[in-house]
Amino acid sequence: MQFLWEPYTATVMSVLPPICVVGSVAWFTVVPLICFHVVEWHQPNRVLRQFGMQQPILGCPSQPQNIHGITLKGKQDENWGQLWAPMISQWNNRAEFRVDVYPR
């Protein structure tokens, strides 16, 4: 069985409820997704081909700091807002980190 990955058509997008498209400014931005002490990088630049866009040749994926090595053990008093301040700033300015996308 073969699976064909296709982006939503304009027809489908036009009938989606607003809650589904409210965050569309972030769809093509390379930014950290932050939830308390957990940070994961949203890197749509690595999967553009799946959305019908030209896929450039990429280098290593973004992974600043050792964010996967962080645990909560012994860190009840950690100020996560201060620790993640640079990443929060990047998220707040996400429009500046938009990936240039071009149809295939």
Biopython code that builds the backbone (N, CA, C, O; Angstrom):
import numpy as np
from Bio.PDB.StructureBuilder import StructureBuilder

atoms = [
    (1, "MET", "N", (0.846, -1.177, 0.000)),
    (1, "MET", "CA", (0.000, 0.000, 0.000)),
    (1, "MET", "C", (0.893, 1.243, 0.000)),
    (1, "MET", "O", (1.853, 1.317, 0.767)),
    (2, "GLN", "N", (0.589, 2.187, -0.831)),
    (2, "GLN", "CA", (1.395, 3.398, -0.938)),
    (2, "GLN", "C", (0.575, 4.586, -0.436)),
    (2, "GLN", "O", (-0.627, 4.679, -0.683)),
    (3, "PHE", "N", (1.246, 5.483, 0.267)),
    (3, "PHE", "CA", (0.593, 6.661, 0.829)),
    (3, "PHE", "C", (1.054, 7.887, 0.069)),
    (3, "PHE", "O", (2.252, 8.060, -0.153)),
    (4, "LEU", "N", (0.137, 8.731, -0.329)),
    (4, "LEU", "CA", (0.469, 9.954, -1.039)),
    (4, "LEU", "C", (0.215, 11.129, -0.108)),
    (4, "LEU", "O", (-0.927, 11.411, 0.254)),
    (5, "TRP", "N", (1.297, 11.817, 0.277)),
    (5, "TRP", "CA", (1.203, 12.954, 1.187)),
    (5, "TRP", "C", (0.938, 14.206, 0.364)),
    (5, "TRP", "O", (1.747, 14.581, -0.485)),
    (6, "GLU", "N", (-0.194, 14.848, 0.616)),
    (6, "GLU", "CA", (-0.526, 16.064, -0.109)),
    (6, "GLU", "C", (-0.995, 17.134, 0.860)),
    (6, "GLU", "O", (-1.648, 16.819, 1.855)),
    (7, "PRO", "N", (-0.677, 18.393, 0.589)),
    (7, "PRO", "CA", (-1.199, 19.469, 1.434)),
    (7, "PRO", "C", (-2.694, 19.627, 1.209)),
    (7, "PRO", "O", (-3.228, 19.175, 0.196)),
    (8, "TYR", "N", (-3.370, 20.273, 2.163)),
    (8, "TYR", "CA", (-4.793, 20.540, 1.976)),
    (8, "TYR", "C", (-4.983, 21.441, 0.765)),
    (8, "TYR", "O", (-4.180, 22.340, 0.511)),
    (9, "THR", "N", (-6.029, 21.195, 0.039)),
    (9, "THR", "CA", (-6.356, 22.039, -1.114)),
    (9, "THR", "C", (-6.969, 23.354, -0.612)),
    (9, "THR", "O", (-7.363, 23.462, 0.549)),
    (10, "ALA", "N", (-7.042, 24.344, -1.499)),
    (10, "ALA", "CA", (-7.657, 25.625, -1.147)),
    (10, "ALA", "C", (-9.112, 25.414, -0.731)),
    (10, "ALA", "O", (-9.617, 26.119, 0.143)),
    (11, "THR", "N", (-9.782, 24.454, -1.351)),
    (11, "THR", "CA", (-11.179, 24.166, -1.012)),
    (11, "THR", "C", (-11.292, 23.689, 0.437)),
    (11, "THR", "O", (-12.158, 24.147, 1.183)),
    (12, "VAL", "N", (-10.425, 22.780, 0.822)),
    (12, "VAL", "CA", (-10.442, 22.267, 2.199)),
    (12, "VAL", "C", (-10.105, 23.397, 3.180)),
    (12, "VAL", "O", (-10.770, 23.555, 4.204)),
    (13, "MET", "N", (-9.072, 24.177, 2.863)),
    (13, "MET", "CA", (-8.667, 25.274, 3.748)),
    (13, "MET", "C", (-9.793, 26.280, 3.950)),
    (13, "MET", "O", (-9.933, 26.845, 5.035)),
    (14, "SER", "N", (-10.587, 26.505, 2.925)),
    (14, "SER", "CA", (-11.654, 27.510, 3.015)),
    (14, "SER", "C", (-12.795, 27.086, 3.941)),
    (14, "SER", "O", (-13.554, 27.937, 4.403)),
    (15, "VAL", "N", (-12.930, 25.790, 4.219)),
    (15, "VAL", "CA", (-14.023, 25.334, 5.082)),
    (15, "VAL", "C", (-13.566, 24.960, 6.490)),
    (15, "VAL", "O", (-14.382, 24.560, 7.321)),
    (16, "LEU", "N", (-12.270, 25.087, 6.759)),
    (16, "LEU", "CA", (-11.780, 24.780, 8.103)),
    (16, "LEU", "C", (-12.253, 25.848, 9.086)),
    (16, "LEU", "O", (-12.331, 27.025, 8.735)),
    (17, "PRO", "N", (-12.566, 25.444, 10.309)),
    (17, "PRO", "CA", (-12.952, 26.439, 11.305)),
    (17, "PRO", "C", (-11.751, 27.332, 11.648)),
    (17, "PRO", "O", (-10.606, 26.902, 11.506)),
    (18, "PRO", "N", (-11.997, 28.554, 12.092)),
    (18, "PRO", "CA", (-10.907, 29.496, 12.388)),
    (18, "PRO", "C", (-9.859, 28.949, 13.363)),
    (18, "PRO", "O", (-8.681, 29.289, 13.252)),
    (19, "ILE", "N", (-10.269, 28.119, 14.305)),
    (19, "ILE", "CA", (-9.314, 27.577, 15.281)),
    (19, "ILE", "C", (-8.208, 26.780, 14.598)),
    (19, "ILE", "O", (-7.109, 26.657, 15.138)),
    (20, "CYS", "N", (-8.491, 26.239, 13.416)),
    (20, "CYS", "CA", (-7.502, 25.426, 12.694)),
    (20, "CYS", "C", (-6.448, 26.259, 11.978)),
    (20, "CYS", "O", (-5.378, 25.746, 11.649)),
    (21, "VAL", "N", (-6.728, 27.523, 11.733)),
    (21, "VAL", "CA", (-5.786, 28.346, 10.970)),
    (21, "VAL", "C", (-5.281, 29.563, 11.738)),
    (21, "VAL", "O", (-4.513, 30.359, 11.198)),
    (22, "VAL", "N", (-5.705, 29.714, 12.991)),
    (22, "VAL", "CA", (-5.342, 30.896, 13.768)),
    (22, "VAL", "C", (-3.818, 31.023, 13.939)),
    (22, "VAL", "O", (-3.306, 32.141, 14.007)),
    (23, "GLY", "N", (-3.103, 29.928, 14.007)),
    (23, "GLY", "CA", (-1.654, 29.973, 14.189)),
    (23, "GLY", "C", (-0.870, 29.828, 12.908)),
    (23, "GLY", "O", (0.302, 29.455, 12.942)),
    (24, "SER", "N", (-1.486, 30.112, 11.785)),
    (24, "SER", "CA", (-0.833, 29.850, 10.501)),
    (24, "SER", "C", (0.448, 30.653, 10.290)),
    (24, "SER", "O", (1.271, 30.271, 9.459)),
    (25, "VAL", "N", (0.641, 31.750, 11.014)),
    (25, "VAL", "CA", (1.883, 32.515, 10.873)),
    (25, "VAL", "C", (3.088, 31.662, 11.291)),
    (25, "VAL", "O", (4.203, 31.894, 10.823)),
    (26, "ALA", "N", (2.872, 30.697, 12.150)),
    (26, "ALA", "CA", (3.971, 29.855, 12.622)),
    (26, "ALA", "C", (4.184, 28.606, 11.773)),
    (26, "ALA", "O", (5.146, 27.871, 11.997)),
    (27, "TRP", "N", (3.315, 28.354, 10.812)),
    (27, "TRP", "CA", (3.426, 27.123, 10.035)),
    (27, "TRP", "C", (4.757, 27.005, 9.311)),
    (27, "TRP", "O", (5.299, 25.905, 9.199)),
    (28, "PHE", "N", (5.287, 28.096, 8.826)),
    (28, "PHE", "CA", (6.541, 28.052, 8.078)),
    (28, "PHE", "C", (7.638, 28.845, 8.768)),
    (28, "PHE", "O", (8.438, 29.503, 8.103)),
    (29, "THR", "N", (7.685, 28.790, 10.087)),
    (29, "THR", "CA", (8.758, 29.446, 10.829)),
    (29, "THR", "C", (9.572, 28.405, 11.582)),
    (29, "THR", "O", (9.027, 27.423, 12.087)),
    (30, "VAL", "N", (10.858, 28.623, 11.653)),
    (30, "VAL", "CA", (11.754, 27.741, 12.414)),
    (30, "VAL", "C", (11.893, 28.369, 13.794)),
    (30, "VAL", "O", (12.633, 29.333, 13.988)),
    (31, "VAL", "N", (11.164, 27.799, 14.746)),
    (31, "VAL", "CA", (11.101, 28.357, 16.092)),
    (31, "VAL", "C", (11.019, 27.249, 17.136)),
    (31, "VAL", "O", (10.664, 26.114, 16.818)),
    (32, "PRO", "N", (11.347, 27.582, 18.377)),
    (32, "PRO", "CA", (11.155, 26.611, 19.453)),
    (32, "PRO", "C", (9.692, 26.580, 19.879)),
    (32, "PRO", "O", (9.039, 27.620, 19.971)),
    (33, "LEU", "N", (9.189, 25.385, 20.135)),
    (33, "LEU", "CA", (7.857, 25.214, 20.713)),
    (33, "LEU", "C", (8.090, 24.913, 22.192)),
    (33, "LEU", "O", (8.763, 23.938, 22.528)),
    (34, "ILE", "N", (7.546, 25.733, 23.064)),
    (34, "ILE", "CA", (7.872, 25.675, 24.490)),
    (34, "ILE", "C", (6.623, 25.340, 25.299)),
    (34, "ILE", "O", (5.567, 25.948, 25.127)),
    (35, "CYS", "N", (6.770, 24.362, 26.182)),
    (35, "CYS", "CA", (5.707, 24.012, 27.112)),
    (35, "CYS", "C", (6.365, 23.759, 28.472)),
    (35, "CYS", "O", (6.865, 22.664, 28.733)),
    (36, "PHE", "N", (6.361, 24.768, 29.324)),
    (36, "PHE", "CA", (7.001, 24.728, 30.631)),
    (36, "PHE", "C", (8.486, 24.410, 30.490)),
    (36, "PHE", "O", (9.244, 25.249, 30.004)),
    (37, "HIS", "N", (8.919, 23.222, 30.902)),
    (37, "HIS", "CA", (10.334, 22.863, 30.866)),
    (37, "HIS", "C", (10.722, 22.113, 29.598)),
    (37, "HIS", "O", (11.888, 21.755, 29.432)),
    (38, "VAL", "N", (9.776, 21.869, 28.704)),
    (38, "VAL", "CA", (10.044, 21.090, 27.488)),
    (38, "VAL", "C", (10.135, 22.023, 26.286)),
    (38, "VAL", "O", (9.269, 22.872, 26.078)),
    (39, "VAL", "N", (11.193, 21.855, 25.502)),
    (39, "VAL", "CA", (11.376, 22.647, 24.285)),
    (39, "VAL", "C", (11.654, 21.693, 23.133)),
    (39, "VAL", "O", (12.542, 20.845, 23.214)),
    (40, "GLU", "N", (10.895, 21.839, 22.073)),
    (40, "GLU", "CA", (11.135, 21.083, 20.843)),
    (40, "GLU", "C", (11.195, 22.083, 19.705)),
    (40, "GLU", "O", (10.499, 23.098, 19.725)),
    (41, "TRP", "N", (12.019, 21.801, 18.724)),
    (41, "TRP", "CA", (12.167, 22.725, 17.605)),
    (41, "TRP", "C", (11.217, 22.386, 16.484)),
    (41, "TRP", "O", (11.145, 21.241, 16.037)),
    (42, "HIS", "N", (10.491, 23.384, 16.033)),
    (42, "HIS", "CA", (9.605, 23.276, 14.877)),
    (42, "HIS", "C", (10.454, 23.658, 13.669)),
    (42, "HIS", "O", (10.877, 24.807, 13.545)),
    (43, "GLN", "N", (10.702, 22.711, 12.788)),
    (43, "GLN", "CA", (11.603, 22.924, 11.665)),
    (43, "GLN", "C", (10.930, 22.549, 10.343)),
    (43, "GLN", "O", (11.293, 21.551, 9.721)),
    (44, "PRO", "N", (9.957, 23.344, 9.918)),
    (44, "PRO", "CA", (9.257, 23.025, 8.677)),
    (44, "PRO", "C", (10.167, 23.097, 7.456)),
    (44, "PRO", "O", (9.843, 22.537, 6.409)),
    (45, "ASN", "N", (11.296, 23.777, 7.581)),
    (45, "ASN", "CA", (12.240, 23.860, 6.466)),
    (45, "ASN", "C", (12.790, 22.487, 6.093)),
    (45, "ASN", "O", (13.359, 22.330, 5.013)),
    (46, "ARG", "N", (12.633, 21.495, 6.959)),
    (46, "ARG", "CA", (13.160, 20.160, 6.712)),
    (46, "ARG", "C", (12.146, 19.248, 6.007)),
    (46, "ARG", "O", (12.500, 18.148, 5.583)),
    (47, "VAL", "N", (10.887, 19.698, 5.877)),
    (47, "VAL", "CA", (9.850, 18.851, 5.278)),
    (47, "VAL", "C", (9.024, 19.605, 4.232)),
    (47, "VAL", "O", (7.860, 19.269, 4.008)),
    (48, "LEU", "N", (9.600, 20.598, 3.604)),
    (48, "LEU", "CA", (8.861, 21.410, 2.638)),
    (48, "LEU", "C", (8.303, 20.593, 1.484)),
    (48, "LEU", "O", (7.217, 20.882, 0.983)),
    (49, "ARG", "N", (9.036, 19.584, 1.064)),
    (49, "ARG", "CA", (8.601, 18.765, -0.069)),
    (49, "ARG", "C", (7.252, 18.103, 0.199)),
    (49, "ARG", "O", (6.455, 17.919, -0.721)),
    (50, "GLN", "N", (6.996, 17.744, 1.457)),
    (50, "GLN", "CA", (5.721, 17.117, 1.809)),
    (50, "GLN", "C", (4.544, 18.071, 1.614)),
    (50, "GLN", "O", (3.394, 17.641, 1.530)),
    (51, "PHE", "N", (4.839, 19.360, 1.544)),
    (51, "PHE", "CA", (3.787, 20.353, 1.383)),
    (51, "PHE", "C", (3.805, 20.996, -0.002)),
    (51, "PHE", "O", (3.270, 22.086, -0.203)),
    (52, "GLY", "N", (4.429, 20.301, -0.950)),
    (52, "GLY", "CA", (4.422, 20.758, -2.327)),
    (52, "GLY", "C", (5.379, 21.900, -2.609)),
    (52, "GLY", "O", (5.219, 22.605, -3.606)),
    (53, "MET", "N", (6.370, 22.096, -1.752)),
    (53, "MET", "CA", (7.333, 23.185, -1.925)),
    (53, "MET", "C", (8.698, 22.638, -2.331)),
    (53, "MET", "O", (8.984, 21.452, -2.168)),
    (54, "GLN", "N", (9.532, 23.526, -2.861)),
    (54, "GLN", "CA", (10.899, 23.136, -3.194)),
    (54, "GLN", "C", (11.662, 22.860, -1.897)),
    (54, "GLN", "O", (11.579, 23.633, -0.943)),
    (55, "GLN", "N", (12.395, 21.768, -1.871)),
    (55, "GLN", "CA", (13.171, 21.388, -0.692)),
    (55, "GLN", "C", (14.635, 21.669, -0.954)),
    (55, "GLN", "O", (15.243, 20.996, -1.787)),
    (56, "PRO", "N", (15.232, 22.655, -0.262)),
    (56, "PRO", "CA", (16.661, 22.909, -0.443)),
    (56, "PRO", "C", (17.489, 21.824, 0.241)),
    (56, "PRO", "O", (16.981, 21.072, 1.072)),
    (57, "ILE", "N", (18.744, 21.755, -0.112)),
    (57, "ILE", "CA", (19.669, 20.848, 0.569)),
    (57, "ILE", "C", (20.009, 21.489, 1.911)),
    (57, "ILE", "O", (20.452, 22.636, 1.967)),
    (58, "LEU", "N", (19.800, 20.746, 2.977)),
    (58, "LEU", "CA", (19.945, 21.296, 4.320)),
    (58, "LEU", "C", (21.173, 20.772, 5.035)),
    (58, "LEU", "O", (21.688, 19.700, 4.717)),
    (59, "GLY", "N", (21.629, 21.530, 5.991)),
    (59, "GLY", "CA", (22.694, 21.100, 6.883)),
    (59, "GLY", "C", (22.097, 20.375, 8.071)),
    (59, "GLY", "O", (21.010, 19.803, 7.981)),
    (60, "CYS", "N", (22.802, 20.399, 9.171)),
    (60, "CYS", "CA", (22.326, 19.745, 10.391)),
    (60, "CYS", "C", (21.093, 20.461, 10.929)),
    (60, "CYS", "O", (20.959, 21.674, 10.764)),
    (61, "PRO", "N", (20.197, 19.725, 11.568)),
    (61, "PRO", "CA", (19.009, 20.366, 12.143)),
    (61, "PRO", "C", (19.378, 21.278, 13.306)),
    (61, "PRO", "O", (20.390, 21.069, 13.976)),
    (62, "SER", "N", (18.546, 22.291, 13.537)),
    (62, "SER", "CA", (18.755, 23.200, 14.662)),
    (62, "SER", "C", (18.552, 22.449, 15.966)),
    (62, "SER", "O", (17.572, 21.722, 16.126)),
    (63, "GLN", "N", (19.453, 22.620, 16.869)),
    (63, "GLN", "CA", (19.314, 22.043, 18.204)),
    (63, "GLN", "C", (20.232, 22.799, 19.152)),
    (63, "GLN", "O", (21.152, 22.214, 19.724)),
    (64, "PRO", "N", (19.986, 24.107, 19.326)),
    (64, "PRO", "CA", (20.841, 24.864, 20.230)),
    (64, "PRO", "C", (20.713, 24.365, 21.657)),
    (64, "PRO", "O", (19.645, 23.922, 22.077)),
    (65, "GLN", "N", (21.782, 24.437, 22.380)),
    (65, "GLN", "CA", (21.866, 23.970, 23.762)),
    (65, "GLN", "C", (21.544, 22.481, 23.833)),
    (65, "GLN", "O", (21.101, 21.884, 22.852)),
    (66, "ASN", "N", (21.764, 21.910, 24.959)),
    (66, "ASN", "CA", (21.456, 20.501, 25.153)),
    (66, "ASN", "C", (20.079, 20.385, 25.798)),
    (66, "ASN", "O", (19.967, 19.964, 26.949)),
    (67, "ILE", "N", (19.037, 20.752, 25.068)),
    (67, "ILE", "CA", (17.704, 20.807, 25.664)),
    (67, "ILE", "C", (17.113, 19.432, 25.942)),
    (67, "ILE", "O", (16.194, 19.312, 26.752)),
    (68, "HIS", "N", (17.618, 18.399, 25.290)),
    (68, "HIS", "CA", (17.080, 17.063, 25.557)),
    (68, "HIS", "C", (17.695, 16.423, 26.791)),
    (68, "HIS", "O", (17.203, 15.399, 27.265)),
    (69, "GLY", "N", (18.752, 17.005, 27.312)),
    (69, "GLY", "CA", (19.374, 16.461, 28.512)),
    (69, "GLY", "C", (18.811, 17.046, 29.790)),
    (69, "GLY", "O", (19.257, 16.682, 30.878)),
    (70, "ILE", "N", (17.848, 17.937, 29.689)),
    (70, "ILE", "CA", (17.302, 18.608, 30.861)),
    (70, "ILE", "C", (16.247, 17.737, 31.531)),
    (70, "ILE", "O", (15.360, 17.196, 30.870)),
    (71, "THR", "N", (16.354, 17.609, 32.834)),
    (71, "THR", "CA", (15.364, 16.874, 33.616)),
    (71, "THR", "C", (14.826, 17.797, 34.712)),
    (71, "THR", "O", (15.388, 18.861, 34.971)),
    (72, "LEU", "N", (13.750, 17.384, 35.340)),
    (72, "LEU", "CA", (13.168, 18.166, 36.435)),
    (72, "LEU", "C", (13.743, 17.793, 37.788)),
    (72, "LEU", "O", (13.463, 18.458, 38.786)),
    (73, "LYS", "N", (14.539, 16.742, 37.835)),
    (73, "LYS", "CA", (15.059, 16.250, 39.100)),
    (73, "LYS", "C", (15.863, 17.339, 39.813)),
    (73, "LYS", "O", (16.856, 17.841, 39.287)),
    (74, "GLY", "N", (15.420, 17.688, 41.007)),
    (74, "GLY", "CA", (16.128, 18.664, 41.821)),
    (74, "GLY", "C", (16.005, 20.096, 41.320)),
    (74, "GLY", "O", (16.814, 20.944, 41.698)),
    (75, "LYS", "N", (15.019, 20.387, 40.483)),
    (75, "LYS", "CA", (14.908, 21.732, 39.907)),
    (75, "LYS", "C", (13.543, 22.356, 40.187)),
    (75, "LYS", "O", (12.973, 23.029, 39.329)),
    (76, "GLN", "N", (13.027, 22.130, 41.388)),
    (76, "GLN", "CA", (11.717, 22.671, 41.726)),
    (76, "GLN", "C", (11.719, 24.202, 41.720)),
    (76, "GLN", "O", (10.690, 24.817, 41.438)),
    (77, "ASP", "N", (12.849, 24.815, 42.026)),
    (77, "ASP", "CA", (12.922, 26.272, 42.115)),
    (77, "ASP", "C", (13.487, 26.904, 40.840)),
    (77, "ASP", "O", (13.793, 28.096, 40.829)),
    (78, "GLU", "N", (13.626, 26.126, 39.776)),
    (78, "GLU", "CA", (14.181, 26.646, 38.519)),
    (78, "GLU", "C", (13.231, 27.664, 37.902)),
    (78, "GLU", "O", (12.022, 27.438, 37.848)),
    (79, "ASN", "N", (13.773, 28.777, 37.439)),
    (79, "ASN", "CA", (12.982, 29.790, 36.754)),
    (79, "ASN", "C", (13.048, 29.480, 35.262)),
    (79, "ASN", "O", (13.971, 29.909, 34.570)),
    (80, "TRP", "N", (12.058, 28.728, 34.774)),
    (80, "TRP", "CA", (12.085, 28.284, 33.378)),
    (80, "TRP", "C", (11.942, 29.447, 32.417)),
    (80, "TRP", "O", (12.494, 29.413, 31.317)),
    (81, "GLY", "N", (11.208, 30.476, 32.815)),
    (81, "GLY", "CA", (11.077, 31.658, 31.970)),
    (81, "GLY", "C", (12.411, 32.344, 31.741)),
    (81, "GLY", "O", (12.695, 32.811, 30.638)),
    (82, "GLN", "N", (13.219, 32.405, 32.767)),
    (82, "GLN", "CA", (14.550, 33.007, 32.638)),
    (82, "GLN", "C", (15.476, 32.085, 31.848)),
    (82, "GLN", "O", (16.237, 32.542, 30.995)),
    (83, "LEU", "N", (15.407, 30.799, 32.135)),
    (83, "LEU", "CA", (16.274, 29.835, 31.441)),
    (83, "LEU", "C", (15.992, 29.823, 29.945)),
    (83, "LEU", "O", (16.917, 29.761, 29.136)),
    (84, "TRP", "N", (14.719, 29.883, 29.578)),
    (84, "TRP", "CA", (14.338, 29.810, 28.165)),
    (84, "TRP", "C", (14.126, 31.182, 27.534)),
    (84, "TRP", "O", (13.581, 31.261, 26.433)),
    (85, "ALA", "N", (14.533, 32.259, 28.189)),
    (85, "ALA", "CA", (14.300, 33.618, 27.685)),
    (85, "ALA", "C", (14.709, 33.807, 26.221)),
    (85, "ALA", "O", (13.930, 34.382, 25.460)),
    (86, "PRO", "N", (15.900, 33.348, 25.784)),
    (86, "PRO", "CA", (16.253, 33.529, 24.370)),
    (86, "PRO", "C", (15.287, 32.811, 23.421)),
    (86, "PRO", "O", (14.965, 33.327, 22.351)),
    (87, "MET", "N", (14.829, 31.627, 23.813)),
    (87, "MET", "CA", (13.910, 30.873, 22.961)),
    (87, "MET", "C", (12.516, 31.477, 22.983)),
    (87, "MET", "O", (11.819, 31.469, 21.969)),
    (88, "ILE", "N", (12.107, 31.999, 24.130)),
    (88, "ILE", "CA", (10.815, 32.684, 24.220)),
    (88, "ILE", "C", (10.836, 33.921, 23.336)),
    (88, "ILE", "O", (9.853, 34.230, 22.662)),
    (89, "SER", "N", (11.956, 34.624, 23.343)),
    (89, "SER", "CA", (12.104, 35.803, 22.485)),
    (89, "SER", "C", (11.995, 35.420, 21.013)),
    (89, "SER", "O", (11.353, 36.120, 20.230)),
    (90, "GLN", "N", (12.626, 34.302, 20.640)),
    (90, "GLN", "CA", (12.552, 33.853, 19.252)),
    (90, "GLN", "C", (11.108, 33.507, 18.884)),
    (90, "GLN", "O", (10.652, 33.833, 17.789)),
    (91, "TRP", "N", (10.389, 32.847, 19.797)),
    (91, "TRP", "CA", (8.989, 32.533, 19.528)),
    (91, "TRP", "C", (8.173, 33.819, 19.379)),
    (91, "TRP", "O", (7.349, 33.933, 18.471)),
    (92, "ASN", "N", (8.405, 34.788, 20.271)),
    (92, "ASN", "CA", (7.656, 36.045, 20.221)),
    (92, "ASN", "C", (7.922, 36.814, 18.928)),
    (92, "ASN", "O", (7.082, 37.602, 18.495)),
    (93, "ASN", "N", (9.066, 36.595, 18.319)),
    (93, "ASN", "CA", (9.435, 37.255, 17.061)),
    (93, "ASN", "C", (9.401, 36.268, 15.902)),
    (93, "ASN", "O", (10.178, 36.401, 14.957)),
    (94, "ARG", "N", (8.514, 35.280, 15.962)),
    (94, "ARG", "CA", (8.485, 34.177, 14.991)),
    (94, "ARG", "C", (8.323, 34.621, 13.547)),
    (94, "ARG", "O", (8.779, 33.926, 12.640)),
    (95, "ALA", "N", (7.690, 35.753, 13.312)),
    (95, "ALA", "CA", (7.515, 36.225, 11.934)),
    (95, "ALA", "C", (8.864, 36.503, 11.270)),
    (95, "ALA", "O", (8.972, 36.454, 10.045)),
    (96, "GLU", "N", (9.885, 36.790, 12.065)),
    (96, "GLU", "CA", (11.227, 37.052, 11.531)),
    (96, "GLU", "C", (11.955, 35.765, 11.131)),
    (96, "GLU", "O", (12.975, 35.819, 10.445)),
    (97, "PHE", "N", (11.441, 34.625, 11.552)),
    (97, "PHE", "CA", (12.110, 33.349, 11.300)),
    (97, "PHE", "C", (11.342, 32.504, 10.288)),
    (97, "PHE", "O", (11.424, 31.276, 10.290)),
    (98, "ARG", "N", (10.606, 33.180, 9.438)),
    (98, "ARG", "CA", (9.812, 32.498, 8.408)),
    (98, "ARG", "C", (10.724, 31.931, 7.322)),
    (98, "ARG", "O", (11.681, 32.576, 6.894)),
    (99, "VAL", "N", (10.414, 30.738, 6.897)),
    (99, "VAL", "CA", (11.156, 30.053, 5.835)),
    (99, "VAL", "C", (10.621, 30.531, 4.499)),
    (99, "VAL", "O", (9.409, 30.655, 4.320)),
    (100, "ASP", "N", (11.513, 30.798, 3.563)),
    (100, "ASP", "CA", (11.076, 31.137, 2.218)),
    (100, "ASP", "C", (10.583, 29.855, 1.548)),
    (100, "ASP", "O", (11.316, 28.870, 1.460)),
    (101, "VAL", "N", (9.359, 29.876, 1.088)),
    (101, "VAL", "CA", (8.785, 28.684, 0.439)),
    (101, "VAL", "C", (8.428, 29.016, -0.997)),
    (101, "VAL", "O", (7.897, 30.083, -1.303)),
    (102, "TYR", "N", (8.737, 28.066, -1.867)),
    (102, "TYR", "CA", (8.457, 28.207, -3.291)),
    (102, "TYR", "C", (7.828, 26.916, -3.790)),
    (102, "TYR", "O", (8.324, 25.830, -3.490)),
    (103, "PRO", "N", (6.734, 27.020, -4.552)),
    (103, "PRO", "CA", (6.106, 25.805, -5.073)),
    (103, "PRO", "C", (7.082, 25.014, -5.956)),
    (103, "PRO", "O", (7.964, 25.576, -6.606)),
    (104, "ARG", "N", (6.889, 23.695, -5.953)),
    (104, "ARG", "CA", (7.710, 22.833, -6.801)),
    (104, "ARG", "C", (7.431, 23.106, -8.240)),
    (104, "ARG", "O", (8.027, 22.478, -9.115)),
]
sb = StructureBuilder()
sb.init_structure("model")
sb.init_model(0)
sb.init_chain("A")
sb.init_seg("    ")
for serial, (resi, resn, name, xyz) in enumerate(atoms, 1):
    if name == "N":
        sb.init_residue(resn, " ", resi, " ")
    sb.init_atom(name, np.array(xyz, "f"), 0.0, 1.0, " ", f" {name:<3s}", serial, name[0])
structure = sb.get_structure()
